Amino acid sequence: MTIEDEVKGALRSVIDPEIGEPIEDLGMLGPIRIAGGIVEVTVLLTVEGCPMRETIAHDVTSAISALPGVDEVRVSLNPMSDEQRAALTDRLRAEAPGPQIVFADTNVVAVASGKGGVGKSSVAVNLAAALAADGLRVGILDADVWGFSVPRMMGLDGEQPAGFEGMVLPLEAHGVKVISMGFFVPEETPVVWRGPMLHKALEQFLTDVRWGDLDLLLCDLPPGTGDISISLASFLPEASMIVVTTPQEAARKVAERAGRMAERAGLETIGVIENMSYFLCPDCGAETRIFGEGGGAEAADSLGVPLLGRVPLVPAIREGSDAGTPVVIGDPHSAAAAALRTAAGEVMRLSEARRPPRAAATAADVFTPVAPMAYPPSEREG
């Protein structure tokens, strides 16, 4: 193997931070010149003012510097030509031609609750982070358009996703790809949309966002049984759903309604997660059942599905959500993290088990065409 082969091999580890693929596969790797211990590499940026240029240069330098015999690395950053950019655009769009929903090989699981305040979003982000930490390719779609909270919980508050030739590139945190209405409007701004606008927003999150290859897409639904839940069922009829509740009777009754809504819409509820099952004293370890007991198990029995986990009420979950570090990452040895990891494994196992074989899928199986639209939608269209 020549030194140039070794350099190219090392550069396979350099991933474009926005598109999420090796720069070589994206046509971003230009000429490589080697003279003695000096390696000069040209990287072709997708846009001239690429905000991640320094990150890419650093990653290229680090990858090559680790090779034996390399004394110095010089990285030149040049924009792609119009022809090169067009070729990359054609390649990316070929993976999902036109505005279409492409999740035939992805497990899609909606995370629902009958009422707000039960910790549904906290559960969703921790399930996603736990599975990503196990090496799975995971995305989370924050479909709670009115009450979006996933950006803050994932440490992405105030961030904005990049766009490339009409496509939206999801942000990534803790190994999870994330899209949310919170990336497009200030956190304090209310989203006042009616049913048609909500339908369009969800449609665009599924069609205009370049999710790439995922093992699991989690959809954090708004509380209740409204427009978003019905729209998700129409876009992704093979999606399954888990219901989050607390032990108390009022939450349990409403959670059951959410589960039955899924059945009427054609979605299959695969399990229940009971959150805030008990308060775990940080000093003595005593368990206090603040919200009662048994609501999760009763909801699961009523819906005919398993209880996937009982998550204790501990300050670390709230602290992690506020800090942007899910408890499964920030405090992985805690009882809450253990319960959430177990639930995450069950969610993945059950969603995978219910999916039909896909080896012989046709184009009609893979793509569900939808009408093209602008992004983001205008409130006037509502």
Order of alpha helices (4+ residues) and beta strands (2+ residues): alpha-beta-beta-alpha-beta-alpha-beta-beta-alpha-beta-alpha-beta-beta-beta-beta-alpha-beta-alpha-beta-alpha-beta-beta-alpha-beta-alpha-alpha-alpha-alpha-beta
